[in-house]
Amino acid sequence: DVKCSQRLAPAIEAAGGVPVIYKTGHSLIKARMKELDSPLGGEMSGHIFFKERWFGFDDGTYAGCRLLEILSRSPDASAVLNALPTSCSTPELNVPCAEGEAHRLAAELQALAPVVFAEPLSARPEGSEPRAAGSAGAAAISTIDGLRVDWPDGFGLIRASNTTPVLVLRFEGQTPQALARIQADMLALLRRVKPDAQLGAAAH
């Protein structure tokens, strides 16, 4: 989903897969997997969906068993996990809104972002994978679910929650400095449409 790490798509490609980004929501992900006949799907929240050797729905116990199966192939499980690419990131953050306000704000941010962050590198149809920005400072804008802006060194996301009247925010940078810059830029954009925005940790 759109909340997943910028490091994920290149890792999927390196393993021979085809990454497809989609809207957050376990029912939406499952439906998209069915459309694409995808063997695997997941959300940053921890919902992992296996179609390969399973039934296409999320099951924490089964996902844990599949992870243990992968780790069992190596004599050093820590080495397998430590080899995964990492970034600096925030947890999921929330901005409380009035009923219906979050979706309106998300639409305003989608309209404002190309002006603030320059033109998007490419027009991405719904369901397409994010494309890394090609030059230093360039931003790739995705509006598949709220607003996601990808830079060469990280990304920022602001989207309306599907279940509660809040904006959901997440930021990631390949360095602490990149994370701080991206978070500051995205919050500055948010405050152009909601000057009274109050940032807090998600309840879960």
N, C-alpha and C positions, 0 to 999 in steps of 0.2 A: 504494500500500500504506500501512499504518498509520504507516510511518516518514516519509512525505512531509511537506513543509512545510505548515503551517497556511495559508500564502498561496496554496496551489495551488487549493483548491476554489473560492474566490471568483474567481480568474483564469479557471478553466474556465467558470464561470457567466457571467462578463462576456463571454466569447467565444462564448456561445450553447450551450455544452455542459452536460451533466448529470454532476456529479462523483459517483463511487461509490467509497467506501473499502473495501478488502478486506484479507485476510490477506497477510502477506509470503510470498513464494515464487513463483518464476517459473512453475512448473507450475500453482499455484493461481490466479495472475492470468490465465494463458492460459485455464484452464477457465472462470473467471468471465466473461471477455470473450466466450467462446463462448455461454454462457448468456444474456448480455444483448445479444448481437450488437453489441458495442461496437467502434467504429472505432479506438480508441487506448487503450493501457494503459501503465503504467510503474511502476517501483519506484525508491526513493531510491538503491538500489545501482547504478543505471545501466541496468538492463534496460528497454528501450523496445520496445513491441509495436505494430506497425502492422497493422491489417486493411485499412484504406483504402489501395488501390493496392499492397497487399502480401499476405502470407499469414498474418498473425496471430501470428508468432513474433518473438523478439528477434534482431536482427541489427545489430551495432554499425556496420558499414560502411554499411548502408542508412540507419540512423538518422542517421549523420553526413551522408550525402548529402541527407536531407530537411531537416536543419538548414541546410546550405549553400543549399539551394533557397529556404528562407524568408529567409535573410539576403540573398540575391541580389536580392530585390525592393526593397531599400532601398539608397540610395546611401551610407549610413553604418551599417555593421554594428554598430559599437560602440554607437550610439544605440539600436538595437533591443535589445541585451543590457542596456544600462544602464537601460532603461525598465522592466525586470522588477522586481517588488517583492522586497525583500530583508528578511532578519531576521538576528539573531544566533543562532548555533546551535552545538551541539557536534558533533563527528564521532560515529560509532557507537562506543559504549562497551560493554565487556563486564564481567560479574561472574562469575568461575569458580564452578561448582557441582559437587557430587557427581552421579554418574549418576542421572538421574530427578528430582533436586532442583529443577531450574529450573521444570518444569511445575507441581510442587506449590506452589512459591513464587508463581508467577504466579496460581494459583487463590486463594491466600490474599490476595494483594494485591487481586484483583478483589472479594473479599468485604469487605475492610477499607476500600477507597477511599470508598464512599458514606458511611461513618461519619465518616471523617476530613475529606472534602472536601464534605460535605453531599449531599443527594439529587441524582441526575443530572437534568438539565433535561428529558430526554425518554428514553423507552425506544427505543433504536435497533435495529431488526431487523438481522440479518446482511446485510451488503452495502449498508447505507444510508450516506449521506454524513454526515460529522461536522457538527454544528451549532455555530456559534460561541456561546459563552456570552453571555447577553443583558445582564447587569449586572455592574458592577465587582466583582471578587472571586468571582463565581459560576463554578462548574466544571461542565463537561459531561464525563461519563464514558462511555467506550466500552470494551467488553470483547470486541470482535470477534476480537482477537489479542493476548492479554496484557491490559495495562492502559494505556490512553491517556487522559490528562486534559487537556482543552482549557480554557484561560482566555481572556478577551478579548484578552490580550496575549501569548499563547504556549501551548506545550503540553509535556507530558512523557510519555515512553513507557517502559514496562518490559515486556518480553515474553521468553518462552523461545525460544531458537534452535531452528530445525528440524533442525539438522545437528550441533551440538556441545553439550556440557553447560555452557552459559553462559546467563545472562540478558543480553539485549541492551537497552541504554538509549540514549535520544536525547532531547535537550532543545532547545527553541527559544523565543526571546523576541523581541518586537519592539524591545526596547531591551536593553542590557547588564544593566541593573538587573532587568528582568523575567526574563531568562535566569538570572541568579544566584538570584533568589527561587524560580523554578520548580524549578531543579536542587536547591536546598536542601530544598524541600518534598518532592520525590519521593524524594530519598535518605533523608530522615528517615522517610518511609513504608516504604521498603525495609528500613531497619535495624530496624524493628519486627518484621519476620518473619525477617530474616537479620542479626543484630547484627554478625557477622564479615565482612560484605560487603567485598570488596576491588575497587575500581574500576580498570580498566585500558583502554587503547586496544584496539580491535579489531585483529586480525592482518592484515586486508586493507584 
